[in-house]
């Protein structure tokens, strides 16, 4: 995924993070993330202590294929409880299939 850099002040550059990733990690404006310099790459991660064992995900309006990825990531991150809001039977079906696959 490509992101454009925006000049901030005299020498700083900023970029946005994907909204889906921010939602999945329960991030809001003002939260801090860890940035690790890997020479030719940057790794952005959330502080593990910020995680609760419950996450709420709103996948309304997303394609079913993308909605099931949010479920997979929550599972991979180790959440004990995942509450999902959705707005279509297709998304519900995709979520049920993904949960069955992961269990």
C-alpha positions, 0 to 999 in steps of 0.5 A, a space after each residue: 500500500 502506498 501513502 503520500 508524505 505531507 510536509 509538517 512544519 520545516 522538516 517533519 513529514 507525516 503520513 496517515 495510517 489505514 482506518 481499518 488498521 486503526 479500528 482493528 487496533 482500537 486506536 483513536 486520535 491522540 493515541 500513541 504507537 511505536 515506530 521502529 526503524 528497520 533501515 529501509 522500512 518502518 514498523 508501526 505497532 501498538 503498545 501491547 499494554 493498551 490492548 484489552 481482551 475485547 474489541 468491537 469492529 464495525 464492518 458495515 458497508 464493507 465487502 464480505 471478503 474484507 469483513 472476514 479479514 477483520 475477524 481473522 486479524 482480531 483472532 490473530 491478535 489474541 482477542 478473547 471477545 470480538 463484537 461485530 456490527 454489520 449491515 447485510 446478510 452477506 457479511 453475516 454469512 462471511 463472518 460465520 464462515 470465518 469463525 467456523 474456519 478459525 475454531 
